[in-house]
Amino acid sequence: MGAASRSPAKRQARVMVTGAELVEEARDFLISHHVDAIYAPAYSSPEQLAGMAREHEVDAILVRQGQINRSVIDASPRLKVIAKHGSGVDNIDLAAATDRKIPVLRALAANSQSVAELAISLTVTLMKDVIPLDHAVKGGSWPKTKYVGRDLAGAVFGVVGFGEIGQRAAALARALGMQVAAYDPFAADKGDIKVSRDLEAVLGMADVVSLHCPLTPQTHHLINAERLALMKPTAFLVNTARGAVIEESALIEALKSQGIAGAALDSFEIEPPLADNPLWSLPNLIATPHVGAAARSALRNMAVYAAQHIVGVLEGRDYDRQALANRDLNTAA
């Protein structure tokens, strides 16, 4: 057959990945289903993402970092699906996606164990004074004769948000002998753990408050000055959820005044945080760079689940409605 009679090659679907390269298994899965991955630099601005989506006429967006606002969603007329590399969708404009009838799918439970493990690691580090003791010894001191530590066994681990991650963190805390007090306005009791609808009560009794709720308009600055004041002065705050669940300025004041004993944050209101953030000067703060979901198993699961969601939609298959972030909005999905 002559060249003039050949059919043009079919255009491969394109997915824009907003952040670092996916794990090999997810990359291979996309390639095997004839989907090209285009990588945007981490924390690209919405303007940069919209420019890339428009230039490449992407069929899908796999969201790792960056704000996926209406301008990004509207940039490509071919866009059919948005998949989150994780479960939090506060950086995606769900209303804009719904207007285009574009499903937004989450990798539910993919990172739950990893995030729960970090929450417990930070809890132990705080309660056992690991950081100040490390600094003291390296600074030439030897506080062994004066130091009196805390017991994990019997301490109250307060879980705010009793979804998959909160439940796993609670199980790990109980394995260490801690008591669990859980707050969630919607979750049911699990086993012998009774889930309270009274946040203030949980804050008041907890020795550690561990945040595991999604960021929504209702949870934005959920932990503010008033609620920090309800915590024991000996209590600690751990956040492996979203940064804006805490009113950062109020936390700074509570740490400075020793209204609470300390805090450990894996996420911040602005990411990456500014170099002159007042938190950095506080000796009773531990900071990690939003790596709760960065364990090998979590990275693998999140990437593969997201890739599977994308391919499923592009190939016309039904998707898991439980993973649909905008399932409660007025959409044809």
MINU-323790 format. One record per atom (N, C-alpha, C): residue in three letters; x, y, z. Coordinates in steps of 0.2 Angstrom, whole numbers, padded with zeros to 4 digits, always signed. Last residue first. Example, Ala and Ser with C-alpha at 12.3 -4.5 7.8 and 13.67 -1.06 7.14 Angstrom:
residues 2
SER+0064-0011+0035 SER+0068-0005+0036 SER+0064+0000+0039 ALA+0066-0028+0039 ALA+0062-0022+0039 ALA+0066-0016+0039 
***
This chain:
residues 333
ALA-0109+0065+0181 ALA-0106+0059+0183 ALA-0109+0056+0189 ALA-0116+0076+0179 ALA-0119+0070+0175 ALA-0115+0064+0178 THR-0118+0085+0194 THR-0114+0083+0188 THR-0117+0077+0185 ASN-0119+0094+0207 ASN-0123+0093+0202 ASN-0120+0091+0196 LEU-0109+0084+0220 LEU-0111+0090+0216 LEU-0116+0089+0210 ASP-0105+0072+0225 ASP-0111+0075+0228 ASP-0113+0082+0225 ARG-0094+0069+0218 ARG-0100+0065+0217 ARG-0106+0068+0220 ASN-0081+0074+0217 ASN-0087+0079+0216 ASN-0093+0075+0215 ALA-0073+0063+0220 ALA-0073+0069+0224 ALA-0079+0073+0223 LEU-0074+0046+0219 LEU-0076+0053+0215 LEU-0077+0058+0220 ALA-0072+0035+0224 ALA-0066+0039+0223 ALA-0068+0045+0220 GLN-0084+0029+0224 GLN-0082+0031+0231 GLN-0076+0035+0230 ARG-0086+0025+0211 ARG-0089+0031+0213 ARG-0087+0033+0220 ASP-0074+0020+0200 ASP-0076+0019+0207 ASP-0079+0025+0210 TYR-0080+0021+0183 TYR-0075+0022+0189 TYR-0078+0021+0195 ASP-0082+0011+0168 ASP-0085+0014+0174 ASP-0079+0015+0179 ARG-0072+0016+0153 ARG-0075+0011+0158 ARG-0078+0015+0164 GLY-0067+0024+0143 GLY-0074+0023+0144 GLY-0077+0018+0149 GLU-0054+0026+0143 GLU-0056+0021+0139 GLU-0063+0019+0140 LEU-0053+0037+0152 LEU-0051+0038+0145 LEU-0053+0032+0140 VAL-0056+0031+0164 VAL-0061+0036+0161 VAL-0059+0037+0153 GLY-0045+0022+0165 GLY-0052+0019+0165 GLY-0057+0024+0162 VAL-0034+0030+0165 VAL-0035+0026+0160 VAL-0042+0023+0159 ILE-0037+0037+0178 ILE-0036+0041+0171 ILE-0037+0036+0165 HIS-0036+0026+0187 HIS-0042+0031+0186 HIS-0042+0034+0180 GLN-0023+0022+0185 GLN-0029+0018+0184 GLN-0035+0021+0183 ALA-0016+0033+0190 ALA-0015+0031+0183 ALA-0021+0026+0181 ALA-0020+0032+0204 ALA-0022+0038+0199 ALA-0021+0037+0192 TYR-0015+0020+0207 TYR-0022+0021+0208 TYR-0024+0027+0203 VAL-0001+0023+0205 VAL-0004+0018+0201 VAL-0012+0019+0202 ALA+0001+0033+0214 ALA+0003+0034+0207 ALA-0001+0029+0203 MET-0002+0027+0227 MET-0005+0034+0224 MET-0005+0034+0217 ASN+0006+0016+0228 ASN-0001+0015+0227 ASN-0004+0022+0225 ARG+0019+0022+0228 ARG+0017+0017+0223 ARG+0010+0017+0222 LEU+0019+0030+0239 LEU+0020+0033+0232 LEU+0018+0028+0227 ALA+0016+0020+0249 ALA+0011+0025+0247 ALA+0012+0029+0241 SER+0028+0013+0248 SER+0022+0009+0247 SER+0016+0014+0245 ARG+0038+0022+0252 ARG+0038+0019+0245 ARG+0031+0016+0243 ALA+0031+0038+0259 ALA+0034+0031+0259 ALA+0034+0027+0253 ALA+0025+0050+0258 ALA+0031+0049+0254 ALA+0035+0042+0255 ALA+0015+0056+0265 ALA+0013+0051+0260 ALA+0019+0049+0256 GLY+0022+0065+0274 GLY+0018+0059+0277 GLY+0016+0054+0272 VAL+0029+0076+0270 VAL+0031+0070+0268 VAL+0027+0064+0271 HIS+0030+0090+0272 HIS+0024+0087+0269 HIS+0026+0080+0266 PRO+0043+0092+0279 PRO+0041+0095+0273 PRO+0035+0091+0269 THR+0042+0095+0297 THR+0044+0091+0291 THR+0040+0093+0285 ALA+0046+0102+0312 ALA+0043+0103+0305 ALA+0046+0098+0301 ILE+0042+0105+0329 ILE+0046+0101+0324 ILE+0042+0101+0317 LEU+0044+0117+0342 LEU+0041+0115+0336 LEU+0045+0110+0332 ASN+0050+0123+0352 ASN+0045+0118+0354 ASN+0041+0116+0348 PRO+0058+0134+0348 PRO+0061+0127+0350 PRO+0057+0122+0351 LEU+0055+0144+0335 LEU+0052+0141+0341 LEU+0055+0134+0342 SER+0059+0149+0323 SER+0062+0152+0329 SER+0060+0148+0335 TRP+0050+0145+0313 TRP+0056+0142+0313 TRP+0060+0144+0320 LEU+0038+0152+0314 LEU+0038+0145+0317 LEU+0045+0143+0318 PRO+0039+0163+0306 PRO+0041+0164+0313 PRO+0041+0157+0317 ASN+0047+0162+0291 ASN+0041+0160+0295 ASN+0043+0160+0302 ASP+0057+0165+0281 ASP+0057+0169+0288 ASP+0050+0167+0292 ALA+0055+0157+0271 ALA+0061+0156+0274 ALA+0061+0160+0281 LEU+0038+0151+0269 LEU+0043+0156+0268 LEU+0049+0155+0273 PRO+0034+0134+0264 PRO+0034+0139+0268 PRO+0039+0145+0267 PRO+0029+0129+0247 PRO+0034+0128+0253 PRO+0033+0134+0257 GLU+0014+0133+0256 GLU+0019+0128+0254 GLU+0022+0129+0247 ILE+0005+0139+0269 ILE+0009+0141+0262 ILE+0014+0136+0261 GLU+0001+0132+0280 GLU-0004+0136+0276 GLU-0001+0138+0269 PHE+0008+0115+0280 PHE+0008+0122+0282 PHE+0003+0126+0277 SER+0013+0099+0287 SER+0010+0103+0282 SER+0009+0110+0284 ASP+0018+0093+0298 ASP+0020+0091+0291 ASP+0017+0095+0286 LEU+0022+0098+0314 LEU+0019+0100+0308 LEU+0022+0097+0302 ALA+0020+0097+0331 ALA+0024+0094+0325 ALA+0020+0095+0319 ALA+0022+0107+0346 ALA+0018+0105+0340 ALA+0023+0102+0335 GLY+0020+0109+0364 GLY+0024+0109+0358 GLY+0019+0107+0352 ALA+0012+0113+0375 ALA+0019+0111+0376 ALA+0023+0111+0369 ILE+0002+0128+0375 ILE+0003+0121+0374 ILE+0011+0119+0374 GLY+0006+0140+0380 GLY-0001+0138+0381 GLY-0002+0130+0379 GLN+0018+0146+0378 GLN+0018+0139+0381 GLN+0011+0137+0384 SER+0019+0157+0371 SER+0017+0158+0378 SER+0017+0151+0382 LYS+0023+0151+0359 LYS+0027+0156+0362 LYS+0026+0157+0369 LEU+0012+0143+0356 LEU+0019+0140+0357 LEU+0024+0145+0360 ALA+0002+0152+0354 ALA+0001+0147+0359 ALA+0008+0144+0361 GLU+0007+0160+0343 GLU+0006+0163+0350 GLU+0006+0158+0355 ILE+0007+0150+0333 ILE+0013+0153+0335 ILE+0013+0156+0342 LEU-0007+0147+0332 LEU-0002+0142+0335 LEU+0005+0145+0337 ALA-0011+0159+0327 ALA-0013+0157+0333 ALA-0009+0152+0336 SER-0005+0158+0314 SER-0003+0164+0319 SER-0005+0162+0326 GLU-0012+0147+0309 GLU-0004+0147+0310 GLU-0002+0152+0315 GLU-0025+0138+0312 GLU-0023+0145+0311 GLU-0016+0146+0313 ILE-0025+0122+0304 ILE-0023+0126+0309 ILE-0022+0134+0307 VAL-0029+0119+0291 VAL-0034+0117+0297 VAL-0032+0120+0303 ALA-0019+0122+0283 ALA-0024+0127+0284 ALA-0029+0125+0289 GLY-0012+0110+0280 GLY-0009+0116+0285 GLY-0014+0121+0287 ARG-0019+0094+0282 ARG-0018+0100+0278 ARG-0016+0106+0283 ALA-0012+0082+0292 ALA-0017+0084+0287 ALA-0015+0090+0283 THR-0003+0081+0302 THR-0001+0077+0296 THR-0007+0078+0291 ASN+0000+0089+0316 ASN-0004+0090+0310 ASN+0000+0086+0304 VAL-0001+0088+0333 VAL+0002+0085+0328 VAL-0002+0086+0322 LEU+0002+0096+0349 LEU-0002+0096+0343 LEU+0002+0093+0337 PHE+0002+0091+0366 PHE+0005+0093+0360 PHE+0000+0092+0354 ALA+0000+0098+0383 ALA-0002+0094+0377 ALA+0002+0096+0371 THR+0002+0105+0394 THR+0006+0100+0394 THR+0005+0096+0387 PRO-0009+0114+0395 PRO-0003+0117+0393 PRO+0003+0111+0392 LYS-0023+0106+0386 LYS-0019+0106+0392 LYS-0012+0110+0390 MET-0034+0116+0375 MET-0029+0111+0376 MET-0025+0112+0383 LEU-0041+0128+0374 LEU-0044+0122+0378 LEU-0040+0117+0379 ALA-0033+0136+0366 ALA-0034+0138+0373 ALA-0037+0132+0377 LEU-0036+0131+0354 LEU-0029+0130+0357 LEU-0029+0131+0364 ARG-0048+0137+0352 ARG-0048+0130+0353 ARG-0041+0128+0356 GLU-0045+0150+0351 GLU-0050+0148+0356 GLU-0049+0141+0357 ALA-0036+0150+0340 ALA-0034+0153+0346 ALA-0039+0150+0352 ASN-0040+0135+0331 ASN-0039+0142+0331 ASN-0037+0144+0338 ILE-0043+0123+0321 ILE-0039+0124+0327 ILE-0036+0131+0327 LEU-0049+0126+0309 LEU-0053+0123+0314 LEU-0049+0123+0321 HIS-0045+0133+0297 HIS-0044+0136+0304 HIS-0048+0133+0310 HIS-0057+0124+0289 HIS-0052+0129+0288 HIS-0051+0133+0295 THR-0068+0115+0290 THR-0062+0114+0294 THR-0056+0119+0293 GLN-0077+0121+0281 GLN-0079+0120+0288 GLN-0073+0118+0293 PRO-0071+0121+0269 PRO-0073+0127+0272 PRO-0075+0126+0279 THR-0059+0108+0272 THR-0065+0110+0269 THR-0066+0117+0271 LEU-0047+0096+0272 LEU-0048+0104+0272 LEU-0054+0105+0268 PRO-0050+0082+0282 PRO-0049+0085+0276 PRO-0050+0093+0277 CYS-0042+0077+0298 CYS-0048+0079+0294 CYS-0046+0082+0287 HIS-0032+0074+0307 HIS-0033+0069+0301 HIS-0039+0071+0297 LEU-0021+0078+0320 LEU-0026+0080+0315 LEU-0026+0076+0309 SER-0020+0074+0337 SER-0017+0073+0330 SER-0023+0074+0325 VAL-0015+0080+0352 VAL-0021+0081+0347 VAL-0018+0079+0340 VAL-0011+0072+0367 VAL-0008+0073+0360 VAL-0015+0074+0356 ASP-0019+0072+0378 ASP-0012+0074+0379 ASP-0008+0075+0372 ALA-0036+0078+0379 ALA-0030+0074+0375 ALA-0023+0077+0378 MET-0046+0084+0384 MET-0044+0078+0388 MET-0037+0076+0385 GLY-0049+0095+0376 GLY-0048+0096+0383 GLY-0045+0090+0387 LEU-0052+0090+0364 LEU-0046+0094+0364 LEU-0044+0095+0372 VAL-0064+0083+0367 VAL-0058+0079+0365 VAL-0052+0083+0366 ALA-0072+0094+0369 ALA-0071+0089+0375 ALA-0065+0085+0373 GLU-0073+0101+0357 GLU-0070+0104+0363 GLU-0068+0099+0369 LEU-0080+0092+0349 LEU-0072+0093+0348 LEU-0069+0096+0354 ASP-0091+0081+0350 ASP-0089+0086+0354 ASP-0082+0088+0354 ARG-0095+0069+0345 ARG-0097+0075+0341 ARG-0095+0081+0345 SER-0084+0055+0347 SER-0087+0060+0350 SER-0089+0065+0344 VAL-0085+0038+0345 VAL-0083+0044+0341 VAL-0087+0049+0344 LYS-0078+0025+0354 LYS-0083+0029+0353 LYS-0081+0036+0350 ILE-0070+0010+0351 ILE-0069+0017+0351 ILE-0075+0021+0350 ASP-0073-0003+0350 ASP-0074+0000+0357 ASP-0072+0007+0357 GLY-0077-0002+0334 GLY-0075-0007+0339 GLY-0077-0003+0346 LYS-0080+0014+0330 LYS-0077+0008+0328 LYS-0074+0004+0333 ASP-0094+0024+0327 ASP-0090+0021+0332 ASP-0086+0015+0328 ALA-0094+0034+0311 ALA-0097+0030+0316 ALA-0092+0027+0321 ALA-0092+0051+0307 ALA-0090+0044+0307 ALA-0093+0041+0313 PHE-0096+0065+0308 PHE-0099+0060+0303 PHE-0098+0053+0305 PRO-0088+0073+0316 PRO-0095+0075+0315 PRO-0099+0070+0311 ASP-0076+0066+0327 ASP-0078+0067+0320 ASP-0086+0068+0319 TYR-0064+0062+0338 TYR-0069+0067+0336 TYR-0070+0067+0329 ALA-0058+0050+0350 ALA-0059+0052+0343 ALA-0065+0057+0343 ALA-0046+0045+0361 ALA-0052+0049+0361 ALA-0053+0052+0354 VAL-0037+0032+0367 VAL-0039+0035+0361 VAL-0046+0039+0362 GLN-0022+0029+0376 GLN-0030+0029+0376 GLN-0032+0033+0370 MET-0008+0019+0372 MET-0011+0025+0373 MET-0019+0024+0373 GLY+0000+0008+0370 GLY-0003+0008+0376 GLY-0007+0015+0378 LEU+0004+0006+0357 LEU+0009+0009+0362 LEU+0006+0010+0369 ALA-0008+0002+0351 ALA-0003-0003+0352 ALA+0003+0000+0356 ARG-0014+0015+0351 ARG-0017+0010+0356 ARG-0011+0004+0357 ALA-0008+0020+0340 ALA-0007+0023+0347 ALA-0009+0018+0352 LEU-0012+0012+0330 LEU-0005+0012+0331 LEU-0004+0015+0338 ALA-0025+0015+0330 ALA-0023+0008+0331 ALA-0016+0008+0333 ALA-0025+0029+0326 ALA-0028+0027+0333 ALA-0025+0020+0335 ALA-0020+0028+0313 ALA-0016+0031+0319 ALA-0018+0029+0325 ARG-0031+0022+0307 ARG-0025+0018+0308 ARG-0020+0021+0313 GLN-0041+0032+0309 GLN-0042+0025+0312 GLN-0035+0021+0313 GLY-0035+0042+0302 GLY-0037+0043+0309 GLY-0037+0036+0312 ILE-0036+0036+0289 ILE-0030+0038+0292 ILE-0030+0039+0299 GLU-0050+0034+0287 GLU-0045+0029+0286 GLU-0039+0030+0290 GLY-0057+0046+0299 GLY-0057+0042+0293 GLY-0052+0036+0293 PHE-0060+0055+0310 PHE-0059+0047+0311 PHE-0060+0044+0305 GLY-0054+0069+0316 GLY-0055+0066+0310 GLY-0054+0059+0310 VAL-0043+0070+0328 VAL-0048+0074+0325 VAL-0049+0072+0318 VAL-0039+0060+0342 VAL-0039+0060+0335 VAL-0045+0065+0332 GLY-0028+0061+0355 GLY-0035+0063+0353 GLY-0034+0064+0345 PHE-0023+0050+0367 PHE-0021+0052+0360 PHE-0028+0054+0357 VAL-0018+0051+0383 VAL-0023+0051+0378 VAL-0021+0054+0372 ALA-0007+0039+0391 ALA-0008+0045+0389 ALA-0014+0045+0384 GLY-0005+0025+0393 GLY-0010+0029+0398 GLY-0011+0036+0395 ALA+0011+0026+0388 ALA+0006+0021+0390 ALA+0001+0025+0395 LEU+0021+0036+0387 LEU+0016+0035+0382 LEU+0010+0031+0384 ASP+0026+0046+0400 ASP+0024+0039+0398 ASP+0019+0040+0392 ARG+0040+0058+0400 ARG+0033+0056+0400 ARG+0032+0049+0398 GLY+0055+0060+0410 GLY+0051+0060+0404 GLY+0044+0058+0405 VAL+0066+0070+0418 VAL+0061+0065+0419 VAL+0056+0065+0413 TYR+0084+0074+0420 TYR+0078+0073+0415 TYR+0073+0068+0418 LYS+0095+0075+0428 LYS+0089+0079+0430 LYS+0083+0077+0425 THR+0104+0066+0423 THR+0103+0066+0430 THR+0097+0070+0432 LYS+0105+0069+0409 LYS+0103+0062+0412 LYS+0101+0063+0419 PRO+0110+0079+0402 PRO+0104+0080+0406 PRO+0102+0074+0409 TRP+0124+0085+0397 TRP+0122+0078+0399 TRP+0116+0078+0404 SER+0130+0096+0384 SER+0126+0095+0390 SER+0125+0087+0391 GLY+0135+0098+0371 GLY+0139+0098+0377 GLY+0136+0096+0384 GLY+0126+0099+0361 GLY+0129+0105+0363 GLY+0133+0105+0369 LYS+0122+0086+0360 LYS+0127+0088+0355 LYS+0130+0095+0357 VAL+0113+0086+0371 VAL+0119+0081+0371 VAL+0124+0084+0366 ALA+0104+0095+0367 ALA+0107+0096+0373 ALA+0114+0092+0373 HIS+0098+0090+0355 HIS+0102+0096+0355 HIS+0106+0097+0361 ASP+0093+0078+0360 ASP+0098+0078+0355 ASP+0102+0084+0355 LEU+0083+0084+0368 LEU+0088+0080+0371 LEU+0094+0079+0366 PRO+0075+0091+0359 PRO+0079+0094+0364 PRO+0084+0090+0367 ILE+0070+0079+0351 ILE+0074+0084+0348 ILE+0078+0088+0354 VAL+0064+0070+0361 VAL+0070+0068+0357 VAL+0074+0073+0354 ASP+0054+0070+0370 ASP+0058+0075+0370 ASP+0065+0073+0366 LYS+0043+0061+0370 LYS+0050+0058+0373 LYS+0055+0063+0372 MET+0033+0068+0363 MET+0032+0066+0370 MET+0039+0063+0374 LEU+0039+0070+0350 LEU+0037+0075+0355 LEU+0037+0073+0362 THR+0041+0057+0346 THR+0047+0062+0346 THR+0045+0067+0350 VAL+0028+0052+0346 VAL+0033+0049+0350 VAL+0039+0054+0351 THR+0022+0060+0336 THR+0020+0060+0343 THR+0025+0057+0348 LEU+0030+0057+0325 LEU+0030+0064+0328 LEU+0027+0064+0335 SER+0025+0043+0324 SER+0032+0045+0324 SER+0033+0052+0327 ILE+0012+0045+0322 ILE+0014+0042+0328 ILE+0021+0043+0329 ALA+0012+0052+0309 ALA+0009+0055+0315 ALA+0011+0052+0321 LEU+0018+0042+0301 LEU+0022+0048+0303 LEU+0019+0052+0309 GLU+0008+0032+0301 GLU+0015+0031+0304 GLU+0019+0037+0306 ALA-0002+0039+0294 ALA-0003+0037+0301 ALA+0004+0035+0305 VAL+0004+0040+0282 VAL+0003+0046+0285 VAL+0002+0044+0293 SER+0005+0026+0278 SER+0011+0030+0279 SER+0010+0036+0283 GLN-0008+0022+0278 GLN-0003+0019+0283 GLN+0003+0023+0284 SER-0014+0030+0268 SER-0016+0030+0274 SER-0011+0027+0280 ASN-0012+0031+0254 ASN-0007+0033+0258 ASN-0008+0033+0266 ALA-0024+0025+0249 ALA-0017+0024+0246 ALA-0011+0025+0250 ALA-0036+0029+0252 ALA-0033+0024+0257 ALA-0026+0022+0254 LEU-0040+0034+0236 LEU-0042+0033+0243 LEU-0038+0028+0246 ALA-0036+0044+0225 ALA-0033+0038+0227 ALA-0034+0036+0234 ARG-0050+0052+0217 ARG-0045+0052+0223 ARG-0042+0045+0223 LEU-0056+0061+0203 LEU-0055+0055+0207 LEU-0049+0055+0211 VAL-0067+0071+0196 VAL-0061+0071+0200 VAL-0061+0065+0204 PRO-0075+0071+0180 PRO-0074+0068+0186 PRO-0067+0070+0189 ILE-0082+0085+0172 ILE-0076+0081+0172 ILE-0075+0078+0179 LYS-0092+0094+0168 LYS-0093+0087+0169 LYS-0087+0082+0169 ARG-0089+0107+0169 ARG-0086+0104+0163 ARG-0088+0096+0163 ASP-0094+0109+0182 ASP-0096+0113+0176 ASP-0095+0110+0170 THR-0085+0101+0189 THR-0092+0099+0189 THR-0095+0103+0183 ALA-0073+0109+0189 ALA-0073+0102+0186 ALA-0080+0100+0184 ALA-0078+0120+0196 ALA-0076+0121+0189 ALA-0076+0114+0185 ALA-0080+0114+0209 ALA-0085+0117+0205 ALA-0084+0118+0198 LEU-0067+0110+0212 LEU-0072+0105+0211 LEU-0078+0107+0207 ASP-0052+0114+0210 ASP-0058+0118+0210 ASP-0064+0113+0207 ILE-0040+0108+0221 ILE-0043+0107+0214 ILE-0050+0110+0215 ASN-0035+0107+0233 ASN-0031+0112+0228 ASN-0034+0111+0221 ASP-0042+0099+0241 ASP-0043+0106+0242 ASP-0039+0110+0237 VAL-0042+0085+0240 VAL-0043+0088+0234 VAL-0044+0096+0235 GLY-0033+0071+0246 GLY-0035+0078+0248 GLY-0036+0082+0241 SER-0027+0059+0242 SER-0035+0059+0243 SER-0037+0066+0244 GLY-0016+0055+0228 GLY-0018+0055+0236 GLY-0025+0056+0236 HIS-0016+0062+0216 HIS-0010+0058+0218 HIS-0011+0058+0226 LYS-0031+0063+0208 LYS-0027+0066+0213 LYS-0022+0060+0215 ALA-0036+0066+0191 ALA-0035+0061+0196 ALA-0030+0064+0201 ILE-0048+0072+0180 ILE-0043+0074+0184 ILE-0042+0069+0190 VAL-0053+0070+0163 VAL-0053+0067+0170 VAL-0047+0071+0173 LYS-0054+0077+0151 LYS-0059+0072+0152 LYS-0059+0069+0159 LEU-0049+0090+0140 LEU-0049+0087+0146 LEU-0055+0083+0148 ARG-0050+0096+0128 ARG-0050+0089+0127 ARG-0050+0085+0134 PRO-0048+0109+0129 PRO-0055+0107+0127 PRO-0055+0099+0127 SER-0039+0116+0142 SER-0039+0111+0137 SER-0046+0108+0135 ALA-0042+0126+0151 ALA-0037+0127+0146 ALA-0037+0122+0141 ASP-0051+0124+0162 ASP-0054+0126+0156 ASP-0049+0127+0150 ILE-0042+0120+0172 ILE-0047+0116+0170 ILE-0050+0117+0163 VAL-0035+0132+0174 VAL-0031+0126+0172 VAL-0036+0121+0169 SER-0045+0141+0178 SER-0041+0143+0172 SER-0037+0136+0169 ARG-0050+0135+0190 ARG-0054+0135+0184 ARG-0050+0137+0177 ASN-0035+0127+0197 ASN-0041+0131+0197 ASN-0045+0131+0190 ILE-0026+0118+0205 ILE-0029+0117+0199 ILE-0036+0121+0199 GLN-0010+0122+0212 GLN-0018+0124+0212 GLN-0021+0123+0205 GLY+0002+0110+0216 GLY-0001+0116+0213 GLY-0008+0116+0213 GLN+0006+0092+0215 GLN+0006+0099+0218 GLN+0003+0104+0214 ARG-0002+0082+0208 ARG+0003+0080+0214 ARG+0003+0087+0218 VAL-0014+0076+0198 VAL-0012+0081+0202 VAL-0008+0079+0208 LEU-0015+0073+0181 LEU-0014+0069+0187 LEU-0010+0074+0192 ILE-0027+0076+0169 ILE-0022+0080+0174 ILE-0021+0075+0180 ALA-0030+0073+0152 ALA-0031+0071+0159 ALA-0026+0075+0163 ASP-0028+0077+0139 ASP-0034+0074+0140 ASP-0035+0072+0148 VAL-0021+0093+0134 VAL-0021+0087+0138 VAL-0028+0084+0139 GLU-0014+0101+0124 GLU-0021+0099+0124 GLU-0022+0093+0128 HIS-0002+0108+0126 HIS-0002+0100+0124 HIS-0009+0097+0123 GLU-0006+0121+0128 GLU-0001+0119+0123 GLU-0002+0112+0121 ARG-0015+0120+0139 ARG-0017+0122+0133 ARG-0013+0120+0127 ALA-0007+0115+0149 ALA-0013+0111+0147 ALA-0015+0113+0140 MET+0003+0125+0150 MET+0005+0118+0148 MET-0001+0114+0145 GLY-0005+0136+0154 GLY-0001+0136+0148 GLY+0001+0129+0145 ALA-0010+0131+0166 ALA-0014+0132+0161 ALA-0011+0132+0154 LEU+0003+0131+0173 LEU-0001+0124+0172 LEU-0006+0125+0166 GLN+0006+0144+0174 GLN+0010+0140+0170 GLN+0007+0133+0169 GLU-0005+0149+0181 GLU-0004+0151+0174 GLU+0000+0147+0170 PRO-0004+0142+0193 PRO-0009+0140+0189 PRO-0009+0143+0182 SER+0014+0138+0195 SER+0008+0142+0196 SER+0002+0140+0192 SER+0021+0123+0201 SER+0020+0127+0196 SER+0014+0132+0197 TYR+0025+0113+0210 TYR+0023+0119+0213 TYR+0022+0125+0207 ALA+0037+0105+0199 ALA+0033+0105+0206 ALA+0031+0112+0208 PRO+0034+0106+0181 PRO+0038+0107+0187 PRO+0034+0107+0194 ALA+0024+0094+0173 ALA+0025+0101+0175 ALA+0030+0101+0181 TYR+0026+0081+0161 TYR+0028+0083+0168 TYR+0028+0091+0169 ILE+0016+0071+0153 ILE+0019+0077+0152 ILE+0020+0080+0159 ALA+0014+0055+0146 ALA+0014+0059+0152 ALA+0019+0065+0151 ASP+0003+0047+0135 ASP+0009+0050+0136 ASP+0009+0055+0142 VAL-0004+0031+0134 VAL-0005+0038+0137 VAL+0002+0041+0138 HIS-0006+0018+0131 HIS-0005+0023+0125 HIS-0006+0030+0128 HIS-0005+0008+0140 HIS-0012+0010+0138 HIS-0011+0016+0133 SER+0008+0007+0143 SER+0005+0001+0140 SER-0002+0003+0138 ILE+0010+0020+0149 ILE+0013+0018+0142 ILE+0010+0012+0139 LEU+0004+0018+0161 LEU+0001+0023+0156 LEU+0004+0022+0149 PHE+0012+0008+0166 PHE+0005+0007+0165 PHE+0002+0012+0160 ASP+0024+0014+0168 ASP+0023+0008+0163 ASP+0016+0007+0161 ARG+0021+0023+0177 ARG+0024+0026+0171 ARG+0022+0020+0166 ALA+0018+0015+0188 ALA+0013+0019+0185 ALA+0015+0022+0178 GLU+0031+0009+0190 GLU+0025+0005+0189 GLU+0019+0009+0186 GLU+0039+0020+0193 GLU+0040+0016+0187 GLU+0034+0012+0185 VAL+0031+0034+0199 VAL+0035+0028+0200 VAL+0034+0024+0194 LEU+0032+0050+0191 LEU+0029+0045+0194 LEU+0033+0039+0195 GLU+0042+0065+0194 GLU+0040+0059+0190 GLU+0037+0054+0194 ALA+0033+0079+0203 ALA+0039+0074+0201 ALA+0037+0068+0197 GLY+0020+0089+0195 GLY+0025+0087+0200 GLY+0030+0082+0198 THR+0007+0085+0188 THR+0009+0092+0191 THR+0014+0090+0197 VAL+0006+0079+0172 VAL+0007+0077+0179 VAL+0010+0083+0183 MET-0006+0077+0160 MET-0001+0082+0163 MET+0000+0080+0170 VAL-0007+0065+0148 VAL-0009+0067+0154 VAL-0004+0072+0157 ARG-0014+0062+0132 ARG-0009+0065+0136 ARG-0012+0067+0143 ALA-0017+0049+0120 ALA-0019+0053+0125 ALA-0013+0056+0129 GLN-0010+0049+0103 GLN-0010+0046+0110 GLN-0013+0051+0115 ARG-0019+0049+0088 ARG-0015+0053+0093 ARG-0016+0050+0099 LYS-0015+0037+0075 LYS-0020+0040+0080 LYS-0016+0044+0086 ALA-0008+0042+0060 ALA-0008+0038+0066 ALA-0012+0042+0071 PRO-0019+0041+0045 PRO-0014+0045+0049 PRO-0014+0041+0056 SER-0018+0028+0033 SER-0022+0032+0038 SER-0017+0035+0043 ARG-0011+0028+0017 ARG-0010+0026+0024 ARG-0015+0031+0028 SER-0010+0032+0004 SER-0016+0029+0006 SER-0016+0027+0013 ALA+0003+0037+0002 ALA-0003+0042+0001 ALA-0009+0039+0004 ALA+0011+0026+0002 ALA+0011+0031+0008 ALA+0005+0035+0008 GLY+0003+0011-0004 GLY+0007+0017-0005 GLY+0006+0022+0001 MET+0004-0006+0000 MET+0000+0000+0000 MET+0004+0006+0000 
***
